[in-house]
Each structure stands twice: as C-alpha cells, then as structure tokens.
Amino acid sequence: MKEISVSELKDWRDNGVAFQLIDVREPYEYEICHLGGELIPMAEVMDHVDRISRDKKVVVHCRSGKRSASVIRALEQLHGFDNLFNLEGGVLAWADEIDPEMPKY
C-alpha cells in the first residue's frame, strides 16, 4: 500500500498537484475537524466507488490511518485501484505536524 505523509500532502496542496482527497470518517467526526476532502464514510465507500477517481492520485484518510488503510486494501483487492495513497497518521498527524490549531478528538 502506498502511503503519504502529512508534510508530503501539504506539499502537494501548496504546489497544485492534482489529487482527490477522500475522508472515510463519520459525519460527526468531519464536523469536529477536516482537511476539506470529500466525505465518504467507511461503511458507504463500496456503494460509492464511482465517486473515486481512477485517473489521478487519490489520498484516503481517517483519524489515525487505520480505517483508511482498510478501505484502500478493499478497493485495491475488489476494484483494482492502483492510485490510492493512505495518509499516514490521519488528521491526528495533520494537527500535530501541520495545523496545531486543528481540534483533536
């Protein structure tokens, strides 16, 4: 599984790299804090595979990186995706390393 650090993700944003950001947390978690990605809760991902790009990089994230890793494994195995990146440490790492003002839960 390919992974991306929060500093690499920030570099992608700062440098205009084309990618899709998908948040697989629950709506109540998204309300607490988010990175601006598209919310597709983990339990709904397989029903919305058509919303996931196949022609550019896709960063999948959650709170810590565990749920997003599970989602990526399933998408790669069941749907043949090869353009997915797991955000190492999820929003917790983003808050720790990039945006200390972001609420943590």
C-alpha positions as CSV (number, residue, x, y, z in Angstrom):
1,M,0.0,0.0,0.0
2,K,1.3,3.4,-0.9
3,E,1.4,6.0,1.9
4,I,1.9,9.7,2.0
5,S,3.0,11.8,5.0
6,V,1.1,14.9,6.1
7,S,4.1,17.0,5.0
8,E,4.0,15.5,1.6
9,L,0.3,16.1,1.4
10,K,0.9,19.7,2.3
11,D,3.5,20.0,-0.4
12,W,1.0,18.5,-3.0
13,R,-1.5,21.2,-1.9
14,D,1.0,24.0,-2.0
15,N,2.3,23.0,-5.4
16,G,-1.1,22.4,-7.1
17,V,-0.7,18.7,-7.6
18,A,-3.9,17.2,-9.0
19,F,-5.4,14.7,-6.5
20,Q,-8.6,13.7,-4.9
21,L,-8.9,13.7,-1.1
22,I,-11.3,11.3,0.5
23,D,-12.3,11.3,4.2
24,V,-13.7,8.0,5.3
25,R,-14.6,9.1,8.9
26,E,-18.2,9.6,10.1
27,P,-20.1,12.8,9.6
28,Y,-19.8,13.8,13.3
29,E,-16.0,13.4,13.1
30,Y,-15.9,15.6,9.9
31,E,-17.8,18.3,11.8
32,I,-15.1,18.4,14.5
33,C,-12.3,18.9,12.1
34,H,-11.5,18.1,8.4
35,L,-9.0,18.7,5.7
36,G,-11.6,19.7,3.1
37,G,-11.8,16.3,1.5
38,E,-14.9,14.6,0.1
39,L,-16.7,12.7,2.9
40,I,-17.5,9.1,2.1
41,P,-17.9,7.2,5.4
42,M,-16.1,3.9,5.5
43,A,-19.4,1.9,5.6
44,E,-20.5,3.6,2.4
45,V,-17.3,3.5,0.3
46,M,-18.2,0.4,-1.6
47,D,-21.6,1.9,-2.6
48,H,-19.8,5.0,-4.0
49,V,-16.8,3.5,-5.8
50,D,-17.9,5.6,-8.9
51,R,-17.0,8.8,-6.9
52,I,-13.4,7.7,-6.6
53,S,-11.1,8.9,-9.4
54,R,-9.1,6.4,-11.4
55,D,-7.2,9.0,-13.4
56,K,-5.4,10.9,-10.7
57,K,-3.8,10.3,-7.3
58,V,-6.3,9.7,-4.5
59,V,-5.4,10.3,-0.9
60,V,-7.7,8.5,1.6
61,H,-7.6,9.4,5.2
62,C,-9.3,8.9,8.6
63,R,-8.5,9.9,12.1
64,S,-5.3,7.9,12.5
65,G,-4.8,5.9,9.3
66,K,-6.2,2.6,10.3
67,R,-9.7,2.8,8.7
68,S,-8.3,4.4,5.6
69,A,-5.8,1.6,5.2
70,S,-8.6,-1.0,5.4
71,V,-10.6,0.9,2.8
72,I,-7.6,1.1,0.5
73,R,-6.9,-2.6,0.8
74,A,-10.5,-3.4,-0.1
75,L,-10.6,-1.0,-3.0
76,E,-7.4,-2.4,-4.4
77,Q,-8.5,-6.0,-4.0
78,L,-12.1,-5.7,-5.1
79,H,-12.0,-3.0,-7.6
80,G,-8.4,-2.9,-8.9
81,F,-7.4,0.6,-7.8
82,D,-3.7,1.4,-8.1
83,N,-3.7,5.1,-7.5
84,L,-4.6,5.2,-3.8
85,F,-2.4,6.7,-1.0
86,N,-3.0,6.3,2.7
87,L,-2.4,9.4,4.8
88,E,0.0,8.3,7.5
89,G,-1.4,9.2,10.9
90,G,-4.6,10.8,9.5
91,V,-6.0,14.0,10.8
92,L,-4.2,13.5,14.2
93,A,-0.8,13.7,12.4
94,W,-2.1,16.8,10.4
95,A,-3.0,18.5,13.7
96,D,0.3,17.6,15.3
97,E,2.6,18.4,12.4
98,I,0.9,21.0,10.1
99,D,-2.0,22.7,11.9
100,P,-1.7,22.8,15.7
101,E,-4.9,24.9,15.9
102,M,-7.0,22.0,14.5
103,P,-9.2,20.3,17.1
104,K,-8.2,16.8,18.1
105,Y,-10.6,14.2,19.4
